[in-house]
Structures are given as C-alpha cells and as structure tokens.
Amino acid sequence: MKLSLENKYALVCGSTSGIGEAIAIELAKLGATITLLARNEDKLKKVLQKLPTTTKENHNYAVADFANSQQVQETVERLCKERKYHILINNTGGPKGGPIINAATQEFTNGFKMHLVANQILTQAVVPSMKEASYGRIINIISTSVKQPIDGLGVSNTIRGAVASWSKTMANELGPHGITVNNVLPGFTATPRLASIISTRSKREDKSEEDVIRTMKSIVPARRFAKPEEVAYAAAFLASPAAQYINGVNLPVDGGRTKSL
C-alpha cells in the first residue's frame, strides 16, 4: 500500500494546535512539504519547528484570519504562486457552543464565512495545480454532527452540515480530474476546543468538569477521548495515493459514538 507523500505539497489550515497540528506533523512524516496556515504567527513558528524534514524542500507558514475573506484570498493566491499544492486540509475552530434558539444571526454569518466561504476560496486557489498534476486531495475536518447533531452546538451543527453538502458537490465535480474531496468527522478529541466545550457544559449544567468528562466518555464505545494524532492518521491516509478511489465520503473517527451508519 502506497502511503508515501514524497514530492507532494500540502497546505494545512488551522495548524497551530490540536488536530490541525497533528495532521501537519503526520503528513510531514510521510514526506510531504508543509505550509502551515493560521492567524497566530507565534504559534505557527512553534509548530514549524516541530515538523520533521524528510525532503530537501523547506516547510513554511503563512498568516491569515479565516474570518477575513479578503485576507485569506490574498494569502492563498500568493502561496499558490510559490508552490503547487497537491493536498489541502480545510480546518478551523468551530463556532461557539450554545442552544440554537439563543444564537444571534451574526453567529451564523460568521461561522459560514470562517468555514464554508474560506473553504471555497482555498479550494478555488489550489484546484488548478491539482488538475495539472492529476492528483489532488481536499480533506475537510468537520464533525460527527453532520451525521448526528450534537446537543448544545446549534450553530456548529448548522454550518458543519452546509460544509458537508458543499464537499459532496465538489467531490462530484472534481472526481474526473483525479481530485478527491472527503470529510473527516472527529468525535470527542483531546484538544483545546474540547476543553472549552467541557468547561461550558460544566457551568451550564452545574456539574464538575470531571462529571462532564465521565458522562461524555460513557457514551463512547471506546470509553475514552481520541488523541489528535488518531484523527491525523485518517486524514493522512485519505491524502495518500492509496485512497485514490475514496471520494465524497464522511469518515467518522469517533470511537464508535455516532449512532447512524
């Protein structure tokens, strides 16, 4: 099975911590040359130092805030003049939690811009070089909520579902060019995002964080949270030549928690 990503360039978004950082590291281990993209330059520099180097090319980074569509556009256009990307990892922090009935309309607009609009801008920029190479892997890190909405994450459930439909449509259009578009759906994963959700739920339900964690783990057949690198392994496989006939799928990495097939 061919998993090597030598001579491949990967643009990894939201790569300063958690799942995004783990994916960048795993792709680099397989030989890809990485461009990190996120809004915090200090954190980007720290992650850059963690990336293993298996090629003669140097990994690099760029700064952009996914809430600023114009900045994302300008940044990715500049990057694509410097490198021809074979892999795009669309990933950014989810909208804040809370019941959907309490959400301000601006929260939906902000979430749509940071996720779907940013994904569209990035994809449009990298697809020409993917078509030229007859090789492209667009992988969206979304959520199991596209299969089973998660209580208390109303805006996120809505936006993630929109991204999943966008992704499937894109997969159908780009498939003939040797480009696949797939979604990885992380379950409860030990990241700063999960820590924030636990803290919010603890306050809302007037329970200790330990009790919240215990309850969350109890509904996962694996009885634990995922490690970020376990999600990264799935993304790395989808990015590889071995996954060339897998297209347009939603892949849960959730220890079996999602109830739907």
Backbone as CSV, one residue per row, in Angstrom:
resi,resn,N_x,N_y,N_z,CA_x,CA_y,CA_z,C_x,C_y,C_z
1,MET,0.854,-1.188,0.000,0.000,0.000,0.000,0.890,1.238,0.000
2,LYS,0.646,2.137,-0.949,1.496,3.311,-1.098,0.954,4.472,-0.275
3,LEU,1.660,4.808,0.800,1.267,5.912,1.661,2.232,7.089,1.574
4,SER,3.326,6.928,0.854,4.327,7.983,0.774,3.752,9.245,0.136
5,LEU,4.123,10.398,0.724,3.714,11.689,0.172,4.925,12.488,-0.297
6,GLU,5.979,11.782,-0.661,7.162,12.457,-1.190,6.803,13.213,-2.462
7,ASN,7.410,14.384,-2.620,7.181,15.267,-3.764,5.766,15.851,-3.794
8,LYS,5.104,15.829,-2.652,3.774,16.413,-2.547,3.835,17.646,-1.634
9,TYR,3.046,18.654,-1.990,2.944,19.869,-1.188,1.570,19.905,-0.536
10,ALA,1.550,20.229,0.739,0.301,20.237,1.495,0.104,21.580,2.191
11,LEU,-1.102,22.123,2.049,-1.499,23.335,2.747,-2.435,22.921,3.875
12,VAL,-2.000,23.136,5.108,-2.740,22.659,6.274,-3.246,23.853,7.074
13,CYS,-4.562,23.997,7.117,-5.178,25.143,7.791,-5.443,24.841,9.274
14,GLY,-5.507,25.896,10.051,-5.769,25.731,11.481,-4.761,24.830,12.149
15,SER,-3.496,25.024,11.807,-2.456,24.051,12.166,-1.585,24.473,13.335
16,THR,-2.105,25.334,14.214,-1.295,25.773,15.351,-1.529,24.944,16.611
17,SER,-2.519,24.063,16.592,-2.768,23.218,17.762,-3.705,22.083,17.382
18,GLY,-3.909,21.166,18.327,-4.912,20.119,18.168,-4.794,19.288,16.912
19,ILE,-5.928,19.061,16.266,-5.991,18.180,15.108,-5.189,18.733,13.931
20,GLY,-5.276,20.038,13.682,-4.542,20.626,12.565,-3.042,20.452,12.705
21,GLU,-2.535,20.689,13.894,-1.099,20.494,14.145,-0.716,19.031,13.950
22,ALA,-1.530,18.122,14.468,-1.233,16.690,14.351,-1.219,16.245,12.897
23,ILE,-2.126,16.769,12.090,-2.163,16.410,10.662,-0.908,16.917,9.958
24,ALA,-0.523,18.155,10.236,0.678,18.702,9.607,1.897,17.834,9.907
25,ILE,2.027,17.419,11.154,3.167,16.589,11.548,3.127,15.239,10.856
26,GLU,1.949,14.630,10.791,1.836,13.303,10.179,2.105,13.354,8.672
27,LEU,1.592,14.369,7.994,1.857,14.491,6.557,3.349,14.704,6.305
28,ALA,3.987,15.480,7.169,5.425,15.703,7.027,6.203,14.409,7.233
29,LYS,5.756,13.580,8.168,6.416,12.291,8.398,6.355,11.406,7.155
30,LEU,5.276,11.549,6.393,5.114,10.742,5.180,5.839,11.348,3.982
31,GLY,6.501,12.492,4.200,7.337,13.054,3.144,6.821,14.306,2.487
32,ALA,5.645,14.784,2.866,5.093,15.986,2.248,5.819,17.234,2.730
33,THR,5.850,18.242,1.880,6.346,19.562,2.257,5.143,20.395,2.680
34,ILE,5.201,20.956,3.870,4.026,21.548,4.512,4.059,23.076,4.496
35,THR,2.902,23.654,4.232,2.657,25.072,4.502,1.590,25.149,5.586
36,LEU,1.943,25.736,6.712,1.000,25.936,7.803,0.251,27.244,7.564
37,LEU,-1.055,27.245,7.844,-1.844,28.465,7.655,-2.777,28.652,8.850
38,ALA,-2.618,29.762,9.552,-3.457,30.090,10.702,-3.259,31.568,11.011
39,ARG,-3.910,32.069,12.059,-3.872,33.503,12.332,-2.822,33.919,13.352
40,ASN,-2.286,32.966,14.133,-1.357,33.308,15.207,0.080,32.987,14.786
41,GLU,0.840,34.022,14.465,2.181,33.793,13.922,3.128,33.157,14.934
42,ASP,3.034,33.553,16.183,3.914,32.972,17.200,3.704,31.463,17.309
43,LYS,2.448,31.043,17.317,2.155,29.613,17.388,2.579,28.894,16.108
44,LEU,2.418,29.553,14.972,2.848,28.954,13.699,4.346,28.666,13.717
45,LYS,5.112,29.598,14.237,6.564,29.416,14.298,6.936,28.229,15.176
46,LYS,6.210,28.045,16.273,6.493,26.936,17.176,6.177,25.594,16.520
47,VAL,5.050,25.517,15.823,4.690,24.263,15.148,5.664,23.981,14.014
48,LEU,6.087,25.017,13.317,7.039,24.841,12.213,8.293,24.117,12.680
49,GLN,8.732,24.415,13.895,9.930,23.782,14.430,9.712,22.306,14.764
50,LYS,8.459,21.904,14.917,8.156,20.510,15.246,8.087,19.613,14.018
51,LEU,7.984,20.196,12.837,7.768,19.392,11.638,9.031,18.630,11.240
52,PRO,8.924,17.325,11.093,10.085,16.551,10.627,10.378,16.890,9.165
53,THR,11.619,16.876,8.821,12.022,17.190,7.446,12.535,15.932,6.774
54,THR,11.815,15.492,5.747,12.232,14.293,5.013,12.526,14.615,3.550
55,THR,12.434,15.901,3.186,12.706,16.313,1.813,13.719,17.450,1.817
56,LYS,14.163,17.824,0.628,15.086,18.945,0.511,14.368,20.281,0.617
57,GLU,13.043,20.247,0.405,12.257,21.464,0.481,12.040,21.881,1.929
58,ASN,11.879,23.160,2.137,11.629,23.663,3.476,10.134,23.843,3.715
59,HIS,9.682,23.441,4.882,8.323,23.742,5.285,8.225,25.259,5.522
60,ASN,7.024,25.812,5.388,6.846,27.236,5.663,5.479,27.489,6.282
61,TYR,5.183,28.749,6.501,3.883,29.087,7.076,3.402,30.413,6.505
62,ALA,2.109,30.675,6.660,1.522,31.956,6.281,0.459,32.312,7.315
63,VAL,0.224,33.602,7.463,-0.724,34.094,8.463,-1.993,34.595,7.782
64,ALA,-3.135,34.109,8.245,-4.423,34.600,7.757,-5.499,34.279,8.775
65,ASP,-6.443,35.202,8.904,-7.592,35.014,9.783,-8.763,34.564,8.912
66,PHE,-9.313,33.395,9.188,-10.369,32.852,8.340,-11.654,33.664,8.410
67,ALA,-11.755,34.560,9.358,-12.905,35.463,9.426,-12.761,36.627,8.451
68,ASN,-11.566,36.776,7.884,-11.277,37.856,6.931,-11.102,37.253,5.541
69,SER,-12.182,37.194,4.781,-12.164,36.524,3.475,-11.149,37.143,2.520
70,GLN,-11.037,38.466,2.537,-10.101,39.136,1.639,-8.666,38.747,1.967
71,GLN,-8.354,38.674,3.247,-7.005,38.281,3.657,-6.713,36.841,3.258
72,VAL,-7.674,35.950,3.443,-7.500,34.555,3.034,-7.237,34.478,1.534
73,GLN,-8.035,35.215,0.752,-7.886,35.235,-0.703,-6.483,35.688,-1.111
74,GLU,-6.050,36.804,-0.574,-4.745,37.355,-0.942,-3.608,36.425,-0.517
75,THR,-3.738,35.828,0.647,-2.689,34.956,1.165,-2.551,33.696,0.342
76,VAL,-3.666,33.041,0.039,-3.586,31.783,-0.697,-3.162,32.017,-2.148
77,GLU,-3.543,33.135,-2.723,-3.089,33.442,-4.086,-1.571,33.612,-4.116
78,ARG,-1.039,34.260,-3.102,0.416,34.416,-3.022,1.106,33.070,-2.844
79,LEU,0.556,32.238,-1.974,1.146,30.924,-1.734,1.152,30.070,-2.996
80,CYS,0.067,30.154,-3.760,-0.047,29.320,-4.962,0.866,29.791,-6.091
81,LYS,1.397,30.982,-5.976,2.400,31.435,-6.939,3.766,30.841,-6.602
82,GLU,3.935,30.478,-5.332,5.212,29.945,-4.866,5.264,28.425,-4.925
83,ARG,4.108,27.772,-4.691,4.071,26.317,-4.656,2.797,25.794,-5.314
84,LYS,2.891,24.604,-5.877,1.717,23.946,-6.466,1.272,22.837,-5.512
85,TYR,0.141,23.065,-4.892,-0.302,22.167,-3.828,-1.070,20.958,-4.368
86,HIS,-0.765,19.811,-3.748,-1.456,18.557,-4.060,-2.485,18.206,-2.992
87,ILE,-2.321,18.773,-1.798,-3.167,18.426,-0.649,-3.620,19.704,0.043
88,LEU,-4.910,19.776,0.332,-5.467,20.890,1.101,-6.238,20.325,2.286
89,ILE,-5.863,20.745,3.472,-6.590,20.368,4.678,-7.378,21.588,5.151
90,ASN,-8.686,21.557,4.957,-9.546,22.635,5.434,-9.910,22.367,6.891
91,ASN,-9.485,23.262,7.764,-9.692,23.037,9.192,-9.608,24.364,9.921
92,THR,-10.591,24.632,10.745,-10.543,25.822,11.598,-11.448,25.597,12.801
93,GLY,-11.250,26.390,13.841,-12.021,26.218,15.061,-13.509,26.411,14.847
94,GLY,-14.307,25.617,15.534,-15.745,25.660,15.358,-16.390,26.860,16.031
95,PRO,-17.631,27.182,15.619,-18.392,28.267,16.264,-18.607,27.961,17.743
96,LYS,-18.838,29.000,18.523,-19.047,28.798,19.956,-20.319,27.998,20.204
97,GLY,-20.350,27.321,21.336,-21.487,26.476,21.659,-22.679,27.258,22.189
98,GLY,-23.765,26.506,22.411,-24.980,27.097,22.953,-26.199,26.622,22.185
99,PRO,-27.383,26.703,22.798,-28.616,26.304,22.112,-28.852,27.150,20.870
100,ILE,-29.364,26.548,19.831,-29.551,27.266,18.572,-30.584,28.385,18.708
101,ILE,-31.567,28.219,19.573,-32.604,29.235,19.728,-32.039,30.534,20.294
102,ASN,-30.931,30.453,20.998,-30.322,31.642,21.601,-29.271,32.296,20.715
103,ALA,-28.958,31.680,19.585,-27.864,32.174,18.744,-28.268,33.437,17.987
104,ALA,-27.397,34.423,18.004,-27.610,35.639,17.213,-27.385,35.314,15.738
105,THR,-28.104,35.995,14.858,-27.970,35.711,13.426,-26.538,35.934,12.947
106,GLN,-25.827,36.865,13.592,-24.447,37.133,13.184,-23.544,35.930,13.424
107,GLU,-23.880,35.097,14.389,-23.086,33.895,14.637,-23.123,32.952,13.434
108,PHE,-24.265,32.852,12.789,-24.370,32.011,11.596,-23.555,32.606,10.448
109,THR,-23.652,33.936,10.293,-22.897,34.608,9.234,-21.397,34.436,9.444
110,ASN,-20.944,34.609,10.673,-19.519,34.460,10.982,-19.051,33.024,10.739
111,GLY,-19.849,32.044,11.206,-19.487,30.644,11.016,-19.433,30.257,9.557
112,PHE,-20.396,30.740,8.791,-20.443,30.445,7.357,-19.194,30.995,6.660
113,LYS,-18.788,32.195,7.049,-17.617,32.825,6.440,-16.338,32.066,6.801
114,MET,-16.201,31.698,8.066,-14.967,31.055,8.524,-14.818,29.633,8.002
115,HIS,-15.923,28.992,7.739,-15.859,27.596,7.312,-16.130,27.443,5.818
116,LEU,-17.359,27.634,5.402,-17.681,27.359,4.006,-17.025,28.341,3.038
117,VAL,-17.124,29.632,3.318,-16.545,30.616,2.400,-15.024,30.466,2.324
118,ALA,-14.386,30.296,3.466,-12.926,30.103,3.465,-12.550,28.840,2.691
119,ASN,-13.302,27.760,2.897,-13.031,26.520,2.161,-13.129,26.749,0.652
120,GLN,-14.141,27.512,0.239,-14.344,27.778,-1.186,-13.177,28.559,-1.774
121,ILE,-12.746,29.585,-1.062,-11.631,30.407,-1.534,-10.359,29.568,-1.672
122,LEU,-10.070,28.781,-0.646,-8.855,27.966,-0.658,-8.903,26.908,-1.752
123,THR,-10.054,26.281,-1.901,-10.193,25.232,-2.911,-10.049,25.797,-4.318
124,GLN,-10.694,26.912,-4.588,-10.572,27.519,-5.915,-9.119,27.851,-6.250
125,ALA,-8.347,28.203,-5.240,-6.952,28.585,-5.473,-6.061,27.386,-5.785
126,VAL,-6.301,26.252,-5.113,-5.387,25.109,-5.273,-5.790,24.152,-6.388
127,VAL,-7.037,24.170,-6.812,-7.506,23.193,-7.796,-6.773,23.262,-9.140
128,PRO,-6.441,24.446,-9.678,-5.727,24.454,-10.955,-4.447,23.617,-10.960
129,SER,-3.635,23.724,-9.921,-2.395,22.938,-9.879,-2.685,21.465,-9.647
130,MET,-3.764,21.150,-8.923,-4.153,19.756,-8.734,-4.577,19.137,-10.068
131,LYS,-5.332,19.881,-10.849,-5.739,19.393,-12.177,-4.515,19.164,-13.057
132,GLU,-3.576,20.075,-12.980,-2.350,19.958,-13.782,-1.577,18.697,-13.421
133,ALA,-1.570,18.360,-12.128,-0.834,17.182,-11.656,-1.664,15.908,-11.739
134,SER,-2.948,16.040,-12.025,-3.884,14.900,-11.997,-3.833,14.201,-10.638
135,TYR,-3.627,15.003,-9.607,-3.579,14.487,-8.244,-4.001,15.603,-7.294
136,GLY,-5.044,15.333,-6.552,-5.483,16.310,-5.568,-6.232,15.637,-4.439
137,ARG,-5.988,16.106,-3.236,-6.683,15.589,-2.052,-7.157,16.797,-1.223
138,ILE,-8.465,16.982,-1.203,-9.055,18.036,-0.389,-9.778,17.353,0.763
139,ILE,-9.329,17.639,1.968,-9.847,16.947,3.157,-10.354,17.998,4.137
140,ASN,-11.618,17.875,4.468,-12.260,18.830,5.363,-12.437,18.200,6.740
141,ILE,-11.931,18.873,7.748,-12.106,18.394,9.120,-13.389,19.033,9.648
142,ILE,-14.433,18.219,9.813,-15.734,18.780,10.171,-16.131,18.282,11.564
143,SER,-17.153,17.460,11.656,-17.658,16.997,12.956,-18.644,15.870,12.722
144,THR,-18.790,15.011,13.717,-19.802,13.950,13.611,-21.211,14.522,13.598
145,SER,-21.343,15.807,13.851,-22.674,16.431,13.841,-23.324,16.405,12.465
146,VAL,-22.550,16.153,11.399,-23.175,16.062,10.077,-23.985,14.767,9.948
147,LYS,-23.712,13.808,10.829,-24.494,12.579,10.864,-25.498,12.572,12.016
148,GLN,-25.118,13.223,13.106,-25.949,13.225,14.307,-25.716,14.536,15.061
149,PRO,-26.642,15.498,14.953,-26.451,16.786,15.614,-26.107,16.631,17.095
150,ILE,-25.219,17.502,17.562,-24.737,17.437,18.935,-25.456,18.494,19.772
151,ASP,-26.028,18.071,20.868,-26.744,18.997,21.746,-25.828,20.124,22.207
152,GLY,-26.357,21.339,22.192,-25.599,22.475,22.691,-24.637,23.085,21.693
153,LEU,-24.645,22.595,20.461,-23.767,23.152,19.418,-24.601,23.531,18.195
154,GLY,-25.623,24.342,18.432,-26.592,24.657,17.383,-26.010,25.276,16.134
155,VAL,-25.201,26.326,16.281,-24.624,26.992,15.118,-23.644,26.064,14.411
156,SER,-22.830,25.384,15.191,-21.855,24.454,14.615,-22.546,23.352,13.822
157,ASN,-23.599,22.760,14.376,-24.332,21.719,13.662,-24.789,22.214,12.291
158,THR,-25.292,23.432,12.268,-25.828,24.009,11.036,-24.733,24.241,9.997
159,ILE,-23.658,24.867,10.424,-22.570,25.207,9.500,-21.846,23.954,9.013
160,ARG,-21.614,23.007,9.912,-20.916,21.771,9.519,-21.726,21.024,8.462
161,GLY,-23.053,21.008,8.622,-23.897,20.345,7.630,-23.788,20.997,6.269
162,ALA,-23.708,22.328,6.240,-23.543,23.046,4.977,-22.220,22.692,4.316
163,VAL,-21.170,22.596,5.120,-19.850,22.247,4.577,-19.862,20.825,4.000
164,ALA,-20.552,19.908,4.673,-20.623,18.529,4.181,-21.302,18.469,2.815
165,SER,-22.381,19.230,2.636,-23.074,19.247,1.345,-22.215,19.908,0.270
166,TRP,-21.530,20.984,0.650,-20.593,21.635,-0.278,-19.525,20.646,-0.726
167,SER,-18.999,19.893,0.229,-17.926,18.943,-0.054,-18.364,17.849,-1.025
168,LYS,-19.549,17.299,-0.805,-20.053,16.238,-1.684,-20.245,16.756,-3.098
169,THR,-20.755,17.965,-3.217,-20.943,18.570,-4.535,-19.603,18.763,-5.229
170,MET,-18.613,19.243,-4.474,-17.281,19.461,-5.022,-16.635,18.141,-5.441
171,ALA,-16.864,17.095,-4.653,-16.295,15.781,-4.983,-16.816,15.293,-6.332
172,ASN,-18.093,15.488,-6.581,-18.676,15.053,-7.846,-18.082,15.814,-9.031
173,GLU,-17.816,17.096,-8.839,-17.291,17.913,-9.929,-15.813,17.659,-10.202
174,LEU,-15.047,17.409,-9.154,-13.594,17.305,-9.319,-13.095,15.882,-9.524
175,GLY,-13.935,14.894,-9.264,-13.529,13.493,-9.410,-12.885,13.151,-10.735
176,PRO,-13.428,13.632,-11.863,-12.832,13.285,-13.164,-11.407,13.789,-13.360
177,HIS,-10.951,14.680,-12.501,-9.613,15.262,-12.646,-8.579,14.616,-11.725
178,GLY,-8.932,13.499,-11.103,-8.003,12.845,-10.186,-7.934,13.527,-8.843
179,ILE,-8.968,14.292,-8.521,-9.021,15.027,-7.251,-10.141,14.453,-6.397
180,THR,-9.839,14.102,-5.174,-10.866,13.606,-4.262,-11.159,14.655,-3.187
181,VAL,-12.404,14.640,-2.717,-12.831,15.563,-1.665,-13.554,14.742,-0.604
182,ASN,-12.982,14.681,0.574,-13.549,13.863,1.648,-13.586,14.627,2.960
183,ASN,-14.452,14.164,3.862,-14.590,14.784,5.176,-14.178,13.817,6.276
184,VAL,-13.380,14.292,7.186,-13.062,13.543,8.401,-13.914,14.136,9.520
185,LEU,-14.602,13.266,10.248,-15.525,13.702,11.295,-14.991,13.273,12.658
186,PRO,-14.230,14.134,13.324,-13.710,13.758,14.638,-14.824,13.687,15.678
187,GLY,-14.724,12.701,16.545,-15.587,12.654,17.709,-14.959,13.466,18.821
188,PHE,-15.177,13.061,20.069,-14.559,13.757,21.196,-13.045,13.562,21.132
189,THR,-12.323,14.649,20.873,-10.877,14.580,20.719,-10.216,15.526,21.707
190,ALA,-9.166,15.057,22.350,-8.493,15.823,23.409,-7.750,17.022,22.825
191,THR,-8.477,18.114,22.623,-7.950,19.352,22.063,-8.411,20.529,22.909
192,PRO,-7.831,21.714,22.698,-8.322,22.903,23.403,-9.810,23.163,23.141
193,ARG,-10.288,22.838,21.944,-11.699,23.008,21.612,-12.585,22.153,22.527
194,LEU,-12.193,20.904,22.733,-12.980,20.028,23.607,-12.936,20.531,25.042
195,ALA,-11.786,21.004,25.481,-11.666,21.532,26.839,-12.619,22.694,27.053
196,SER,-12.770,23.538,26.025,-13.689,24.668,26.102,-15.134,24.202,26.195
197,ILE,-15.484,23.182,25.398,-16.843,22.631,25.417,-17.154,22.036,26.788
198,ILE,-16.191,21.325,27.354,-16.383,20.719,28.680,-16.600,21.793,29.733
199,SER,-15.803,22.851,29.673,-15.930,23.936,30.637,-17.297,24.611,30.536
200,THR,-17.746,24.855,29.311,-19.050,25.497,29.103,-20.183,24.608,29.603
201,ARG,-20.099,23.324,29.299,-21.138,22.390,29.731,-21.154,22.254,31.247
202,SER,-19.982,22.282,31.853,-19.887,22.185,33.308,-20.641,23.327,33.985
203,LYS,-20.452,24.532,33.465,-21.118,25.702,34.037,-22.621,25.672,33.763
204,ARG,-22.982,25.279,32.540,-24.395,25.279,32.170,-25.193,24.252,32.961
205,GLU,-24.600,23.092,33.204,-25.304,22.005,33.882,-25.028,21.967,35.382
206,ASP,-24.192,22.914,35.841,-23.829,22.980,37.260,-23.264,21.643,37.749
207,LYS,-22.323,21.129,36.966,-21.639,19.890,37.307,-20.131,20.136,37.276
208,SER,-19.389,19.289,37.944,-17.935,19.406,37.872,-17.469,18.971,36.483
209,GLU,-16.319,19.466,36.083,-15.781,19.062,34.790,-15.504,17.563,34.766
210,GLU,-15.110,17.005,35.903,-14.858,15.562,35.982,-16.130,14.771,35.685
211,ASP,-17.268,15.249,36.195,-18.536,14.569,35.931,-18.920,14.683,34.456
212,VAL,-18.682,15.837,33.891,-18.992,16.035,32.471,-18.143,15.099,31.611
213,ILE,-16.862,15.016,31.931,-15.953,14.141,31.181,-16.385,12.686,31.312
214,ARG,-16.739,12.292,32.526,-17.174,10.914,32.765,-18.415,10.580,31.928
215,THR,-19.360,11.500,31.876,-20.576,11.282,31.096,-20.275,11.195,29.604
216,MET,-19.413,12.088,29.125,-19.070,12.102,27.702,-18.375,10.800,27.298
217,LYS,-17.459,10.337,28.114,-16.745,9.100,27.789,-17.668,7.883,27.847
218,SER,-18.694,7.959,28.687,-19.590,6.804,28.854,-20.408,6.503,27.602
219,ILE,-20.585,7.508,26.723,-21.378,7.271,25.512,-20.504,6.915,24.308
220,VAL,-19.219,6.784,24.553,-18.289,6.356,23.503,-17.950,4.888,23.740
221,PRO,-18.236,4.002,22.779,-17.906,2.600,22.983,-16.449,2.362,23.377
222,ALA,-15.543,3.181,22.877,-14.124,3.037,23.228,-13.823,3.520,24.645
223,ARG,-14.798,4.246,25.256,-14.694,4.734,26.637,-13.513,5.673,26.876
224,ARG,-13.169,6.437,25.866,-12.100,7.421,26.011,-12.231,8.469,24.919
225,PHE,-11.476,9.548,25.057,-11.387,10.559,24.017,-10.293,10.160,23.026
226,ALA,-10.423,10.639,21.806,-9.386,10.387,20.803,-8.170,11.269,21.067
227,LYS,-7.031,10.804,20.647,-5.834,11.630,20.610,-5.825,12.348,19.251
228,PRO,-5.338,13.590,19.179,-5.319,14.296,17.896,-4.628,13.510,16.785
229,GLU,-3.579,12.787,17.136,-2.857,12.039,16.099,-3.692,10.900,15.514
230,GLU,-4.676,10.410,16.268,-5.528,9.347,15.727,-6.431,9.881,14.620
231,VAL,-6.859,11.119,14.751,-7.606,11.762,13.667,-6.665,12.049,12.500
232,ALA,-5.446,12.438,12.821,-4.454,12.740,11.782,-4.149,11.527,10.926
233,TYR,-4.130,10.340,11.515,-3.852,9.132,10.734,-4.891,8.948,9.633
234,ALA,-6.157,9.207,9.960,-7.226,9.058,8.964,-7.051,10.071,7.843
235,ALA,-6.748,11.310,8.204,-6.547,12.347,7.194,-5.350,12.029,6.313
236,ALA,-4.282,11.530,6.921,-3.077,11.203,6.152,-3.347,10.087,5.151
237,PHE,-4.130,9.082,5.559,-4.472,8.015,4.616,-5.268,8.572,3.442
238,LEU,-6.256,9.414,3.713,-7.066,9.991,2.636,-6.232,10.872,1.713
239,ALA,-5.141,11.426,2.234,-4.262,12.270,1.421,-3.320,11.463,0.541
240,SER,-3.220,10.178,0.796,-2.223,9.338,0.130,-2.713,8.773,-1.199
241,PRO,-1.784,8.264,-2.021,-2.170,7.595,-3.268,-3.057,6.382,-3.030
242,ALA,-2.931,5.748,-1.864,-3.716,4.545,-1.579,-5.212,4.829,-1.523
243,ALA,-5.585,6.081,-1.298,-7.011,6.433,-1.144,-7.606,7.032,-2.413
244,GLN,-7.011,6.758,-3.551,-7.428,7.425,-4.784,-8.854,7.097,-5.228
245,TYR,-9.439,5.980,-4.740,-10.800,5.623,-5.147,-11.822,5.888,-4.040
246,ILE,-11.418,6.639,-3.027,-12.323,7.048,-1.956,-12.638,8.519,-2.169
247,ASN,-13.892,8.810,-2.460,-14.257,10.179,-2.819,-15.669,10.505,-2.338
248,GLY,-15.829,11.689,-1.747,-17.141,12.158,-1.349,-17.706,11.506,-0.105
249,VAL,-16.850,11.031,0.790,-17.345,10.319,1.975,-17.201,11.164,3.241
250,ASN,-18.006,10.816,4.244,-17.880,11.347,5.598,-17.323,10.225,6.469
251,LEU,-16.110,10.386,6.960,-15.446,9.338,7.743,-15.410,9.704,9.222
252,PRO,-16.274,9.095,10.054,-16.211,9.367,11.491,-14.957,8.744,12.111
253,VAL,-14.302,9.499,12.964,-13.198,8.990,13.768,-13.594,9.306,15.210
254,ASP,-14.443,8.449,15.750,-15.152,8.810,16.979,-15.277,7.686,17.996
255,GLY,-14.491,6.624,17.827,-14.558,5.513,18.776,-15.877,4.777,18.769
256,GLY,-16.688,5.009,17.705,-17.975,4.315,17.587,-19.157,5.071,18.165
257,ARG,-18.959,6.352,18.567,-20.018,7.086,19.258,-21.221,7.384,18.367
258,THR,-20.998,7.712,17.092,-22.099,8.078,16.217,-23.047,6.912,16.023
259,LYS,-24.332,7.140,16.221,-25.313,6.051,16.194,-25.707,5.659,14.773
260,SER,-25.610,6.597,13.820,-26.041,6.294,12.456,-24.978,5.476,11.715
261,LEU,-25.408,4.836,10.630,-24.482,4.048,9.815,-23.631,4.971,8.950
